[in-house]
Amino acid sequence: MNSPKCKCKLDADLKISKTAKNPSRLFYGCPKFGSKSDSCDFFDWYDNSKYEQEWNELQKLIEDNDALKSENESLHSKVHQMQIQYEALQQNMRDASGTTISWKVAIMLMLVAAYIAKLM
């Protein structure tokens, strides 16, 4: 991993904190820090945990996206199946309505024939 540049335009040194608040925590600091020469006081924590957290968040987003894709495909499949069922039901209704009309016509003809037979 490339180290950042300090304000002196030098590659910052990776150092280890010796404070009670942050024991053994890594940080970048100006290479002139602690020497008699003028230091720019550059300081930046080196936290792998930050990158790990971002990586974990990215992995979670990828997993969520994959789950949504899978759910979307499943829903598209269900919609397609429902469309097929709907078309079949429409056809059944058309067939049934044609049959109903045929029965109505047959009953009407029988009633007319019975009426005519009664008149004779």
C-alpha positions in Angstrom: 0.0 0.0 0.0 1.4 3.4 -0.9 1.9 5.8 2.0 0.4 9.2 1.7 2.6 12.3 1.3 3.0 14.7 4.2 2.8 18.4 3.9 6.6 18.4 3.3 5.9 16.4 0.1 7.7 13.4 1.7 6.4 9.9 2.0 4.8 9.7 5.4 6.3 7.0 7.8 4.1 4.3 9.2 4.5 4.5 12.9 3.1 2.8 16.0 1.3 4.8 18.7 2.6 4.5 22.2 -0.1 6.5 23.9 -2.4 5.0 26.6 -5.5 6.0 24.6 -4.4 4.3 21.3 -1.7 1.7 22.3 0.0 0.0 19.3 -2.3 1.7 16.8 -0.7 2.4 13.4 -0.6 5.9 12.0 1.2 7.9 9.3 3.3 10.7 10.4 5.8 13.2 8.9 9.2 11.6 8.7 10.7 14.7 10.3 8.5 14.4 13.4 10.5 14.1 16.5 13.7 15.3 14.9 15.3 18.7 15.4 14.3 19.7 11.9 11.0 21.4 11.2 8.1 18.9 11.0 4.9 19.7 9.2 2.9 17.8 11.9 1.2 15.6 9.3 -0.8 12.9 11.0 -3.3 10.3 9.7 -4.5 7.0 11.3 -3.8 3.9 9.4 -6.9 1.9 9.9 -7.4 -1.4 8.0 -10.7 -1.6 9.9 -12.0 1.3 7.9 -11.3 -0.5 4.7 -12.6 -3.8 6.1 -15.8 -2.1 7.1 -16.2 -0.5 3.6 -15.4 -3.9 2.0 -18.0 -5.6 4.2 -20.6 -3.0 3.3 -19.8 -3.5 -0.3 -20.1 -7.3 0.0 -23.5 -6.8 1.8 -24.7 -4.6 -1.0 -23.6 -7.1 -3.6 -25.5 -9.9 -1.7 -28.6 -7.7 -1.4 -28.4 -6.9 -5.1 -28.1 -10.6 -6.0 -31.1 -11.4 -3.7 -33.2 -8.7 -5.4 -32.2 -10.0 -8.8 -33.3 -13.5 -7.8 -36.6 -12.2 -6.3 -37.2 -10.2 -9.5 -36.6 -13.2 -11.7 -39.0 -15.3 -9.5 -41.7 -12.6 -9.7 -41.3 -12.3 -13.5 -41.8 -16.1 -13.7 -44.9 -15.9 -11.5 -46.3 -13.1 -13.6 -45.7 -15.1 -16.7 -47.5 -18.1 -15.2 -50.4 -15.9 -14.1 -50.7 -14.5 -17.7 -50.9 -18.0 -19.1 -53.6 -19.0 -16.5 -55.5 -15.7 -17.2 -55.5 -16.5 -21.0 -56.7 -20.0 -20.3 -59.5 -18.7 -18.1 -60.5 -16.2 -20.7 -60.6 -19.0 -23.3 -62.7 -21.2 -20.9 -65.1 -18.3 -20.4 -65.4 -17.8 -24.1 -66.1 -21.5 -24.6 -68.5 -21.6 -21.7 -70.4 -18.6 -22.9 -70.7 -20.2 -26.4 -72.0 -23.4 -24.8 -74.5 -21.4 -22.6 -75.9 -19.6 -25.7 -76.2 -23.0 -27.5 -78.2 -24.4 -24.6 -80.4 -21.3 -24.4 -81.1 -21.6 -28.1 -81.9 -25.4 -27.8 -84.2 -24.7 -24.8 -85.9 -21.9 -26.7 -86.4 -24.1 -29.8 -87.9 -26.9 -27.6 -90.3 -24.4 -26.0 -91.3 -23.1 -29.3 -91.8 -26.6 -30.6 -93.8 -27.5 -27.5 -95.9 -24.4 -27.9 -96.6 -25.1 -31.6 -97.4 -28.7 -30.8 -99.9 -27.6 -28.2 -101.5 -25.2 -30.6 -102.1 -28.0 -33.1 
